[in-house]
Amino acid sequence: MVNRFLTATIQEKLFKGKAIILLGPRQVGKTTLIKALFNYSRETIWLNGDEPDVQQLFTHMSAARMRAFIGDKKILVIDEAQRISDIGLRLKLITDEIQHVQLLATGSSAFELANHLNEPLTGRKWEYKMFPISFAEMVQHHGLLDEKRMLPHRLVYGYYPDVVNNMGSEKEILQQLSESYLYKDVLSLDKVKKPSGFVKLLQALAFQIGGQVSYHELAGLSGLDGKTVEKYIELLEQAYIVFRVGSFSRNLRNELTKSRKIYFYDNGIRNSLIAQFSQIENRQDIGPLWENFLMSERMKHLAYSHQWVNTWFWRTKDGQEIDLIEESDGQLNAYEFKWNPLAKVKKTNAFIRTYQGSTMMHIHKDNFESFLGV
């Protein structure tokens, strides 16, 4: 299944004089998407940055040599571009000097690629992120009713393509993804000096989704110091494993100002880290699972629909809390997440009274689809 949202976006940006960069985790279908667009075209050159001869080609690259290599082809695709040294400068040279070619590059982590692209390609690129399959994509694939029926399954096993396409093998696939993608790629970095502490940190984060996290507490649980915990969390963000949400504070003296929550991009990866695949009827963490699902799916929806919003959670010292605050064009919208439609929602009078004109909505399993763009 090819991501229709990104396909339409990329098609619209072709041959506009800028490189197209597609970033995202491993195994989410980036290569599949690009191949669906261009692999059968005789006007396309396809290069894989993992291959030594491709790396060598770019090491000694000049505009004249690359122009001769490309010839009259119109599309150049570089997969796993982060494997190529000084990739940003190489892509800048192609974009500036070989203007008849549409350049597309994919990358599986932001460790090297994003950092090396920002300055050389300023004003010369369109950059997009691709995530595990979204709820909205699955609705397009087989309808709203069928996908809502699958919701308890998705909350446990998530939306990685291999997981979705191989019913019955979810646990094995998630274990392999965790071991090869989470541990191998991230732990291979020189920046990770304490692998055992890193794994304990991941597990601690998995147990704390939906709750406020303390770097000091995480340090105690993982056996790391606070600065190392913060550095490792930044690496996890760059690897598209987790993302952080900060606290909203503007007017009230008792609003928490420096708190944070950390969510996983995919429920299945989270559950694999703690080896917890019980069905939702037998789980004590259905609330955090639901919150993580809604936060990650909302992020996908906003990204694919090109909506730019600021995102926070809100909490006061006396315990009033809202799961999600979004601000767009000055408008504040608040959302509280409960799996059960009949669950009691805590009063948040202080927020509504202080931030006049804001809206408040209760998102539950019977009304969530519009929140996710369906």
C-alpha positions, 0 to 999 in steps of 0.5 A: 500500500502506497501513501497517497497523501505523500504521493500527491504532494511529491507529484505536485512538487516535481520539476519546480527547481528544488530537491525533494527530501523524504525522511522517516523511520526504516521499514515505513515504505519510503523506497516503495513510494518512490519506486511506485512513482519512478522505478519503471521510468526509463528517464530515472537513475536509481542509486543506493547510498548503502552501496560502496561504489555509489559512495565512491562516486559522490566522494570524487564528484564534480559537476562535469562528471555528474552531468556526464553520468546523468546524461539526458535522464530527468530524474535522479533518486538517491536512496539511503542518502545519509550514507554518503559523506557531505551529502548536503554539499553533493545535493546542492551541486546537483541542484545548482548545476544540473537543473534539468534533473529532478533530484529525490533523496530518502533517509532513514535517520536524521543523525547525518542527513537532516543535519548536513542538509539544512545549511547547504540546501537552504531554499533549495529543497522540499522536505517531507516526513513519512511515518508508519501507516496512518489510520486515515490511509487504512480507511482509504484502503478498506473503509471506515467500518473495517478499520474501526473494527481493527482499532483494538488490534492497532492499539496493541500492534501498531501500524508498521507496514510489515505488521499490517500486512502479515496478520498472525506474525505481529509479535515476531515482526515487531521483535525484529524491528525493535532489534534491528532498527531501534538497537542496532542503528542507534547503538552503533553511534559513537554517541551511545556509550552505555548500551545497557542504560540506553535500553533501560531508558527506552523501557522506562519511556515505554512505561511512562507514555501519557505521563509527565516525565522527569529526566532525574527520575529516568536517570535513576531508572536507567542508571544514567546521569541526567545530561546523558538521558537528555542526549539519548532522548534527542537521539531517539527523536532523530531516529523517529522512535519518540517525540516530545511535547512540552507544557503550555503556560502563559497566564496562570501562576500555578501552570507547570512551565517545564514539564514534558511528555514523551510519546512513541511514533508507533504503539507496536514498537512501544509494546514490543519494548516491554513485551506486552501484547495482551489484548486491550480487554485485559490491560491496565494501560488502555488509557496511555495506549489510547493517548499515544495512538491519538497523539501519533495519528494526529501528528501524521494527519497534520503533517500529511495535510500540511497544517502547521500548529503548535502543540502542548499539554497543559497542567496546573499545580493543583492537578487540572490537566488537558491532554493536548493544546493546539494553537493555529493562527492564534486560536487555541483548541483543547482536547481531552482523551478518554477511551470510554465515551462515558468516562468522566472528564476532569473539569478544566474551568481555569483554562477556559476562563483564562484563555477566552475564545478557546475550544474544548473537545472530548475525544473517545473511541466513538468520535475520534475519526474526524480528529484524525482527518477522516 
